[in-house]
Amino acid sequence: MTAAIGIIGGSGLYEMAELTDREEKKMTTPFGDPSGPYVLGTLRGKRVAFLARHGVGHRILPSELNFRANIYGMKVLGVERILSASAVGSLKHEYKPLDIVVPDQFFDRTRGRISTFFGRGLVAHVAFAHPVCGDLSKTAADAAEAVGATVHRGGTYVNMEGPQFSTLAESKLYRSWGLDVIGMTNLQEAKLAREAEICYATLALVTDYDCWHPDHDSVTVDLIIANLMQNAATAQKTIAEAVDRLNTARTCACKDALATAIITQAPLVPEQTKRDLAPIIGKYMK
């Protein structure tokens, strides 16, 4: 059971309606269990693996997510590209609820989240100046436009810790810094996908204006869920259209991200670490 394309569904996107020939794949990894079973199936003639980020029934807090297991599982399944959908708040007037932003940068406001596969005797430093795949992001934005969504290309996603929403002071500060949208999950996925040499792109689905906006100073789950339901339908169409357009081999730098990143000499790496990371480092280190 393999799939070249991975889909991570965030708040409101718990399944892909167009997916056929479905089968569930439960998995454990050296880093623990993923958020739930991967749903493998066919979408627009291609094999894909879908994972509900927060688990069935939305049971896992952003801070509780096992990002390493989620991305490792995708790598084991043969995934080369990940389309990640995520609910976000907007920090700019022009990014309206129900719009889609395809960010090209991240700003980290999390605290102590594990976001690397490395350690335990093996050191690597991947380049991360451009944290998403430009090619995949363009395909995602083109697909969103094709299905009629209002799309904003580029921008910075500030990844906060949560689970509480921002204070008014924080929201105003992020706006003063020129940041664009705010969410709780995507930066760690992007870091780990890069280490795993998987292309990664974010579809940031705007649900609200965050609390800086005078009409949204008390962001509620009810408000967000109402917009999520509309966003989810658009996201499903966008992802299906993007998958349809992914017909060529990768030519981006993502596929070779580790080629110049591993510092530790192979004889010095513990054998257990080599075994655990074989799906990720296997082509560089036996």
MOVEN-V617760 format. One record per run of one state. SS is the DSSP state (a for helix, b for strand, c for the rest). FROM is the first residue (numbers start at 1). TO is the last residue. If there is no record, write none. Layout:
[[SS/FROM/TO] [SS/FROM/TO]]
This chain:
[[c/1/4] [b/5/9] [c/10/19] [b/20/25] [c/26/27] [b/28/29] [c/30/31] [b/32/33] [c/34/37] [b/38/43] [c/44/45] [b/46/52] [c/53/61] [a/62/64] [c/65/66] [a/67/76] [c/77/80] [b/81/90] [c/91/99] [b/100/102] [c/103/104] [b/105/109] [c/110/118] [b/119/119] [c/120/121] [b/122/122] [c/123/123] [b/124/124] [c/125/133] [a/134/146] [c/147/150] [b/151/153] [c/154/155] [b/156/160] [c/161/167] [a/168/176] [c/177/180] [b/181/183] [c/184/185] [a/186/195] [c/196/198] [b/199/208] [c/209/213] [a/214/216] [c/217/220] [a/221/245] [c/246/252] [a/253/256] [c/257/261] [b/262/262] [c/263/265] [a/266/268] [c/269/270] [a/271/276] [c/277/277] [a/278/281] [c/282/286]]
